[in-house]
Amino acid sequence: MASDEKHPIAAGFVALVGVGLAVGLLLGVFTLVVARVAGLGGDDGSTAANAGPSLYLPSPVPTESASGQPDSAASQPAAPPPSTKAAPAKRITLQAGEAAVAAMQRIDLSGVYTGGEGAVLQVQRIGDGGTWEDFPVTAAVSGQTFSTFVQTGRAGVQKFRVRDSDSRLVSNVVSVTVR
């Protein structure tokens, strides 16, 4: 046997390992490039460990009431403003987006809450006993308007209203037929 003869099994194994390493290296580089382009690299210094809180809540500050006085002074009786117009009474108006729906179909509820900026409204449904029960849905008032949706599988005419959790003021009743 000559010394320059090669062992075909060893040569095949070395070639197989070499091709595997080359393919693995190319796939790794490709994955790294795609992750960077997609913004998944995370090398911009904003990792979860040093990113800080993800929710910013400002410190509370005293606000002014409609009369322009700080809230602490607003709780004391004050002379009515010199305006001849009376301030609009708080009022919640509710409307349903659909008159009839199938079971578990979305029922859009929206409305206007005059003077209720920032209030949280609890959706209520009239129960079997004729009493109002809280539905597991709330709506926040922003710009004196609100909107939310409910879903129910209870068939028949369903009556809904919303209630201000703080002032206990309630809206008109809307009826939706669930088939």
TIKE-445472 format. One record per residue (C-alpha): residue number from 0; residue in three letters; chain; x, y, z negated. Coordinates in nm, 4 decimals, decimal comma. Last residue first. Layout:
@n: NUM; res: ALA; chain: A; x: X; y: Y; z: Z .
...
This chain:
@n: 178; res: ARG; chain: A; x: -8,1725; y: 3,4792; z: -1,9237 .
@n: 177; res: VAL; chain: A; x: -8,0702; y: 3,7698; z: -2,1502 .
@n: 176; res: THR; chain: A; x: -8,3057; y: 4,0672; z: -2,1307 .
@n: 175; res: VAL; chain: A; x: -8,1444; y: 4,3903; z: -2,2535 .
@n: 174; res: SER; chain: A; x: -8,3106; y: 4,6411; z: -2,4855 .
@n: 173; res: VAL; chain: A; x: -8,1607; y: 4,9710; z: -2,6031 .
@n: 172; res: VAL; chain: A; x: -8,2280; y: 5,1259; z: -2,9450 .
@n: 171; res: ASN; chain: A; x: -8,1510; y: 5,4920; z: -3,0177 .
@n: 170; res: SER; chain: A; x: -7,8398; y: 5,5643; z: -3,2141 .
@n: 169; res: VAL; chain: A; x: -7,7681; y: 5,5393; z: -3,5847 .
@n: 168; res: LEU; chain: A; x: -7,6128; y: 5,7813; z: -3,8379 .
@n: 167; res: ARG; chain: A; x: -7,4498; y: 5,5960; z: -4,1301 .
@n: 166; res: SER; chain: A; x: -7,2098; y: 5,8922; z: -4,1731 .
@n: 165; res: ASP; chain: A; x: -6,8956; y: 5,6797; z: -4,2039 .
@n: 164; res: SER; chain: A; x: -6,9584; y: 5,3606; z: -4,0047 .
@n: 163; res: ASP; chain: A; x: -7,1482; y: 5,5484; z: -3,7343 .
@n: 162; res: ARG; chain: A; x: -7,4091; y: 5,2996; z: -3,6133 .
@n: 161; res: VAL; chain: A; x: -7,4669; y: 5,1645; z: -3,2639 .
@n: 160; res: ARG; chain: A; x: -7,7860; y: 5,0061; z: -3,1313 .
@n: 159; res: PHE; chain: A; x: -7,8821; y: 4,6814; z: -2,9595 .
@n: 158; res: LYS; chain: A; x: -8,2046; y: 4,4927; z: -2,8897 .
@n: 157; res: GLN; chain: A; x: -8,1948; y: 4,1526; z: -2,7187 .
@n: 156; res: VAL; chain: A; x: -8,4922; y: 4,0359; z: -2,5149 .
@n: 155; res: GLY; chain: A; x: -8,4646; y: 3,6620; z: -2,4622 .
@n: 154; res: ALA; chain: A; x: -8,1736; y: 3,4200; z: -2,4662 .
@n: 153; res: ARG; chain: A; x: -7,8896; y: 3,4273; z: -2,7215 .
@n: 152; res: GLY; chain: A; x: -7,5664; y: 3,3636; z: -2,5309 .
@n: 151; res: THR; chain: A; x: -7,4294; y: 3,7072; z: -2,6008 .
@n: 150; res: GLN; chain: A; x: -7,1614; y: 3,9295; z: -2,4553 .
@n: 149; res: VAL; chain: A; x: -7,0868; y: 4,2856; z: -2,5594 .
@n: 148; res: PHE; chain: A; x: -6,9287; y: 4,5865; z: -2,3946 .
@n: 147; res: THR; chain: A; x: -6,7729; y: 4,9142; z: -2,4997 .
@n: 146; res: SER; chain: A; x: -6,8095; y: 5,2824; z: -2,4242 .
@n: 145; res: PHE; chain: A; x: -6,7843; y: 5,6085; z: -2,6141 .
@n: 144; res: THR; chain: A; x: -6,8288; y: 5,9789; z: -2,5506 .
@n: 143; res: GLN; chain: A; x: -6,7725; y: 6,2907; z: -2,7654 .
@n: 142; res: GLY; chain: A; x: -6,4309; y: 6,3425; z: -2,6019 .
@n: 141; res: SER; chain: A; x: -6,3251; y: 6,0213; z: -2,7734 .
@n: 140; res: VAL; chain: A; x: -6,5600; y: 5,8125; z: -2,9864 .
@n: 139; res: ALA; chain: A; x: -6,4296; y: 5,4668; z: -3,0761 .
@n: 138; res: ALA; chain: A; x: -6,6415; y: 5,1580; z: -3,0118 .
@n: 137; res: THR; chain: A; x: -6,6894; y: 4,8514; z: -3,2312 .
@n: 136; res: VAL; chain: A; x: -6,7715; y: 4,4864; z: -3,1579 .
@n: 135; res: PRO; chain: A; x: -6,8380; y: 4,1842; z: -3,3815 .
@n: 134; res: PHE; chain: A; x: -7,2148; y: 4,2557; z: -3,3855 .
@n: 133; res: ASP; chain: A; x: -7,3335; y: 4,3879; z: -3,7202 .
@n: 132; res: GLU; chain: A; x: -7,6849; y: 4,2712; z: -3,8046 .
@n: 131; res: TRP; chain: A; x: -8,0002; y: 4,4830; z: -3,8011 .
@n: 130; res: THR; chain: A; x: -8,2967; y: 4,3184; z: -3,9694 .
@n: 129; res: GLY; chain: A; x: -8,5966; y: 4,1599; z: -3,7954 .
@n: 128; res: GLY; chain: A; x: -8,5349; y: 3,8168; z: -3,9464 .
@n: 127; res: ASP; chain: A; x: -8,4086; y: 3,6770; z: -3,6164 .
@n: 126; res: GLY; chain: A; x: -8,1488; y: 3,9515; z: -3,5911 .
@n: 125; res: ILE; chain: A; x: -8,1556; y: 4,2977; z: -3,4371 .
@n: 124; res: ARG; chain: A; x: -7,8171; y: 4,3668; z: -3,2863 .
@n: 123; res: GLN; chain: A; x: -7,5563; y: 4,6135; z: -3,4123 .
@n: 122; res: VAL; chain: A; x: -7,2523; y: 4,7755; z: -3,2513 .
@n: 121; res: GLN; chain: A; x: -7,0383; y: 4,9584; z: -3,5072 .
@n: 120; res: LEU; chain: A; x: -6,9250; y: 5,3070; z: -3,4070 .
@n: 119; res: VAL; chain: A; x: -6,5885; y: 5,4469; z: -3,5075 .
@n: 118; res: ALA; chain: A; x: -6,5825; y: 5,8260; z: -3,5193 .
@n: 117; res: GLY; chain: A; x: -6,2983; y: 6,0254; z: -3,3631 .
@n: 116; res: GLU; chain: A; x: -6,5215; y: 6,3040; z: -3,2278 .
@n: 115; res: GLY; chain: A; x: -6,8763; y: 6,2660; z: -3,3622 .
@n: 114; res: GLY; chain: A; x: -7,0178; y: 6,6127; z: -3,3028 .
@n: 113; res: THR; chain: A; x: -7,2412; y: 6,4944; z: -3,0198 .
@n: 112; res: TYR; chain: A; x: -7,2016; y: 6,1190; z: -2,9838 .
@n: 111; res: VAL; chain: A; x: -7,2594; y: 6,0305; z: -2,6193 .
@n: 110; res: GLY; chain: A; x: -7,3166; y: 5,6875; z: -2,4769 .
@n: 109; res: SER; chain: A; x: -7,1974; y: 5,3580; z: -2,3452 .
@n: 108; res: LEU; chain: A; x: -7,2876; y: 4,9896; z: -2,3640 .
@n: 107; res: ASP; chain: A; x: -7,1904; y: 4,7484; z: -2,0869 .
@n: 106; res: ILE; chain: A; x: -7,3429; y: 4,4006; z: -2,1160 .
@n: 105; res: ARG; chain: A; x: -7,0993; y: 4,1352; z: -1,9860 .
@n: 104; res: GLN; chain: A; x: -7,2513; y: 3,7975; z: -1,9003 .
@n: 103; res: MET; chain: A; x: -7,2557; y: 3,5386; z: -2,1790 .
@n: 102; res: ALA; chain: A; x: -7,6104; y: 3,4241; z: -2,0857 .
@n: 101; res: ALA; chain: A; x: -7,7282; y: 3,5835; z: -1,7622 .
@n: 100; res: VAL; chain: A; x: -7,8082; y: 3,9536; z: -1,7555 .
@n: 99; res: ALA; chain: A; x: -8,1065; y: 4,1901; z: -1,7506 .
@n: 98; res: ALA; chain: A; x: -8,1365; y: 4,5684; z: -1,7950 .
@n: 97; res: GLU; chain: A; x: -7,7673; y: 4,6395; z: -1,7323 .
@n: 96; res: GLY; chain: A; x: -7,5495; y: 4,9409; z: -1,8107 .
@n: 95; res: ALA; chain: A; x: -7,7043; y: 4,9901; z: -2,1527 .
@n: 94; res: GLN; chain: A; x: -7,7502; y: 5,3410; z: -2,2939 .
@n: 93; res: LEU; chain: A; x: -7,6874; y: 5,4938; z: -2,6351 .
@n: 92; res: THR; chain: A; x: -7,7354; y: 5,8536; z: -2,7552 .
@n: 91; res: ILE; chain: A; x: -7,5869; y: 5,9428; z: -3,0925 .
@n: 90; res: ARG; chain: A; x: -7,6751; y: 6,2802; z: -3,2481 .
@n: 89; res: LYS; chain: A; x: -7,4972; y: 6,5184; z: -3,4817 .
@n: 88; res: ALA; chain: A; x: -7,6878; y: 6,8439; z: -3,4922 .
@n: 87; res: PRO; chain: A; x: -7,5629; y: 7,1227; z: -3,2708 .
@n: 86; res: ALA; chain: A; x: -7,4284; y: 7,4211; z: -3,4663 .
@n: 85; res: ALA; chain: A; x: -7,6853; y: 7,6975; z: -3,4865 .
@n: 84; res: LYS; chain: A; x: -7,6527; y: 7,9843; z: -3,2415 .
@n: 83; res: THR; chain: A; x: -7,6722; y: 8,3354; z: -3,3865 .
@n: 82; res: SER; chain: A; x: -7,2990; y: 8,3416; z: -3,4506 .
@n: 81; res: PRO; chain: A; x: -7,1833; y: 8,5149; z: -3,7707 .
@n: 80; res: PRO; chain: A; x: -7,0607; y: 8,1838; z: -3,9089 .
@n: 79; res: PRO; chain: A; x: -7,2514; y: 8,0578; z: -4,2114 .
@n: 78; res: ALA; chain: A; x: -7,1036; y: 8,1595; z: -4,5479 .
@n: 77; res: ALA; chain: A; x: -6,8987; y: 7,8876; z: -4,7059 .
@n: 76; res: PRO; chain: A; x: -6,9707; y: 7,6070; z: -4,9469 .
@n: 75; res: GLN; chain: A; x: -6,6545; y: 7,4241; z: -5,0436 .
@n: 74; res: SER; chain: A; x: -6,5608; y: 7,1125; z: -4,8455 .
@n: 73; res: ALA; chain: A; x: -6,4300; y: 7,3377; z: -4,5698 .
@n: 72; res: ALA; chain: A; x: -6,1663; y: 7,4794; z: -4,8029 .
@n: 71; res: SER; chain: A; x: -5,9943; y: 7,1424; z: -4,8340 .
@n: 70; res: ASP; chain: A; x: -6,0475; y: 7,0866; z: -4,4604 .
@n: 69; res: PRO; chain: A; x: -5,8486; y: 7,3993; z: -4,3693 .
@n: 68; res: GLN; chain: A; x: -6,0643; y: 7,6858; z: -4,2389 .
@n: 67; res: GLY; chain: A; x: -6,1355; y: 7,7467; z: -3,8701 .
@n: 66; res: SER; chain: A; x: -6,5136; y: 7,7108; z: -3,9106 .
@n: 65; res: ALA; chain: A; x: -6,5117; y: 7,3893; z: -3,7060 .
@n: 64; res: SER; chain: A; x: -6,2881; y: 7,2339; z: -3,9683 .
@n: 63; res: GLU; chain: A; x: -5,9135; y: 7,2666; z: -3,9624 .
@n: 62; res: THR; chain: A; x: -5,6680; y: 6,9859; z: -4,0002 .
@n: 61; res: PRO; chain: A; x: -5,4159; y: 6,9099; z: -4,2713 .
@n: 60; res: VAL; chain: A; x: -5,1232; y: 6,7046; z: -4,1460 .
@n: 59; res: PRO; chain: A; x: -5,0742; y: 6,3287; z: -4,1470 .
@n: 58; res: SER; chain: A; x: -4,7324; y: 6,2052; z: -4,0348 .
@n: 57; res: PRO; chain: A; x: -4,7295; y: 6,0799; z: -3,6772 .
@n: 56; res: LEU; chain: A; x: -4,7725; y: 5,7110; z: -3,6053 .
@n: 55; res: TYR; chain: A; x: -4,5380; y: 5,5695; z: -3,3435 .
@n: 54; res: LEU; chain: A; x: -4,5832; y: 5,2059; z: -3,2519 .
@n: 53; res: SER; chain: A; x: -4,2996; y: 4,9985; z: -3,1054 .
@n: 52; res: PRO; chain: A; x: -4,0751; y: 5,0428; z: -3,4056 .
@n: 51; res: GLY; chain: A; x: -3,7034; y: 5,0439; z: -3,3428 .
@n: 50; res: ALA; chain: A; x: -3,5342; y: 4,9143; z: -3,0275 .
@n: 49; res: ASN; chain: A; x: -3,2269; y: 4,7835; z: -3,2129 .
@n: 48; res: ALA; chain: A; x: -3,3101; y: 4,4167; z: -3,2663 .
@n: 47; res: ALA; chain: A; x: -3,5587; y: 4,3941; z: -2,9799 .
@n: 46; res: THR; chain: A; x: -3,2905; y: 4,4945; z: -2,7337 .
@n: 45; res: SER; chain: A; x: -3,2776; y: 4,8394; z: -2,5857 .
@n: 44; res: GLY; chain: A; x: -2,9113; y: 4,8698; z: -2,4891 .
@n: 43; res: ASP; chain: A; x: -2,9708; y: 4,8550; z: -2,1133 .
@n: 42; res: ASP; chain: A; x: -2,8463; y: 4,4960; z: -2,0953 .
@n: 41; res: GLY; chain: A; x: -3,1940; y: 4,3444; z: -2,1268 .
@n: 40; res: GLY; chain: A; x: -3,1544; y: 4,1619; z: -1,7962 .
@n: 39; res: LEU; chain: A; x: -3,5243; y: 4,1240; z: -1,7243 .
@n: 38; res: GLY; chain: A; x: -3,5553; y: 4,4354; z: -1,5137 .
@n: 37; res: ALA; chain: A; x: -3,6712; y: 4,2481; z: -1,2011 .
@n: 36; res: VAL; chain: A; x: -3,3496; y: 4,3425; z: -1,0195 .
@n: 35; res: ARG; chain: A; x: -3,1426; y: 4,2252; z: -1,3172 .
@n: 34; res: ALA; chain: A; x: -3,3292; y: 3,8940; z: -1,3404 .
@n: 33; res: VAL; chain: A; x: -3,2946; y: 3,8350; z: -0,9643 .
@n: 32; res: VAL; chain: A; x: -2,9174; y: 3,8996; z: -0,9797 .
@n: 31; res: LEU; chain: A; x: -2,8712; y: 3,6691; z: -1,2800 .
@n: 30; res: THR; chain: A; x: -3,0757; y: 3,3923; z: -1,1171 .
@n: 29; res: PHE; chain: A; x: -2,8686; y: 3,4152; z: -0,7961 .
@n: 28; res: VAL; chain: A; x: -2,5429; y: 3,4059; z: -0,9924 .
@n: 27; res: GLY; chain: A; x: -2,6590; y: 3,0972; z: -1,1829 .
@n: 26; res: LEU; chain: A; x: -2,7828; y: 2,9255; z: -0,8663 .
@n: 25; res: LEU; chain: A; x: -2,4475; y: 2,9870; z: -0,6952 .
@n: 24; res: LEU; chain: A; x: -2,2526; y: 2,8555; z: -0,9949 .
@n: 23; res: GLY; chain: A; x: -2,4697; y: 2,5446; z: -1,0173 .
@n: 22; res: VAL; chain: A; x: -2,4294; y: 2,4764; z: -0,6441 .
@n: 21; res: ALA; chain: A; x: -2,0495; y: 2,5124; z: -0,6691 .
@n: 20; res: LEU; chain: A; x: -2,0291; y: 2,2972; z: -0,9810 .
@n: 19; res: GLY; chain: A; x: -2,2395; y: 2,0214; z: -0,8247 .
@n: 18; res: VAL; chain: A; x: -2,0331; y: 2,0335; z: -0,5012 .
@n: 17; res: GLY; chain: A; x: -1,7116; y: 1,9953; z: -0,7012 .
@n: 16; res: VAL; chain: A; x: -1,8494; y: 1,7100; z: -0,9120 .
@n: 15; res: LEU; chain: A; x: -1,9583; y: 1,5227; z: -0,5975 .
@n: 14; res: ALA; chain: A; x: -1,6237; y: 1,5834; z: -0,4254 .
@n: 13; res: VAL; chain: A; x: -1,4360; y: 1,4532; z: -0,7299 .
@n: 12; res: PHE; chain: A; x: -1,6586; y: 1,1429; z: -0,7381 .
@n: 11; res: GLY; chain: A; x: -1,6110; y: 1,0791; z: -0,3645 .
@n: 10; res: ALA; chain: A; x: -1,2319; y: 1,1138; z: -0,3983 .
@n: 9; res: ALA; chain: A; x: -1,2309; y: 0,8748; z: -0,6941 .
@n: 8; res: ILE; chain: A; x: -1,4343; y: 0,6189; z: -0,4979 .
@n: 7; res: PRO; chain: A; x: -1,2265; y: 0,6563; z: -0,1778 .
@n: 6; res: HIS; chain: A; x: -0,8889; y: 0,6096; z: -0,3495 .
@n: 5; res: LYS; chain: A; x: -0,6386; y: 0,7848; z: -0,1341 .
@n: 4; res: GLU; chain: A; x: -0,3442; y: 0,6417; z: 0,0571 .
@n: 3; res: ASP; chain: A; x: -0,0357; y: 0,8622; z: 0,0417 .
@n: 2; res: SER; chain: A; x: 0,1544; y: 0,6094; z: -0,1727 .
@n: 1; res: ALA; chain: A; x: 0,1299; y: 0,3402; z: 0,0923 .
@n: 0; res: MET; chain: A; x: 0,0000; y: 0,0000; z: 0,0000 .
